[in-house]
Amino acid sequence: MDTWDARGPGGRAEQRLERIVPRHCPLPTPAPFALVLDPSYLAPRIARRTLGRWLLELSCPTQFVEDVKLIVDELVTNVVVHARTPVRVLASVDDGRLRHEVHDGSPAPPVVDPHPGHSGFGLRLVGVLADDWGWEPVPGGKYVWTELRFADPAGG
């Protein structure tokens, strides 16, 4: 993954990244959306298209779906490139909010590169697009989670 601890000081993206704390309640298994992929170059595309279609079927706003597709593409790409293990994508939508997890078999924590070159922007992008995100260790690996709101739960 990247080479900089997400809790470092800095601008807006870094401020959002420093909120990585273990406060996420894991999704139930099976989640309403679940996808398991081999760590191949096709995995990010399959995850992006499948999750995007599922969200559109739930009538989520188009721009919201595009943001989620970018996030899942980045997270699955990180698994394929760095963890090289099967990928499990879980998601649920409730009360105008998407909860999303990408599981892999590596215990290594995600980190953000402070000086990205031609690559290394993925977790920065996740930090900018998601309302909240973080990661949790689990037996046999970890998962990176995001939460994004697309509607006011009060309906207003």
Sequence and secondary structure as in RCSB ss.txt:
>XXXX:A:sequence
MDTWDARGPGGRAEQRLERIVPRHCPLPTPAPFALVLDPSYLAPRIARRTLGRWLLELSCPTQFVEDVKLIVDEL
VTNVVVHARTPVRVLASVDDGRLRHEVHDGSPAPPVVDPHPGHSGFGLRLVGVLADDWGWEPVPGGKYVWTELRF
ADPAGG
>XXXX:A:secstr
  SS TT   SHHHHHHTT  S      SS SEEEEE SSTTHHHHHHHHHHHHHHHTT  HHHHHHHHHHHHHH
HHHIIIII S EEEEEEEETTEEEEEEEES        SS SSS  HHHHHHHHSSEEEEEEETTEEEEEEEEE 
S TT  
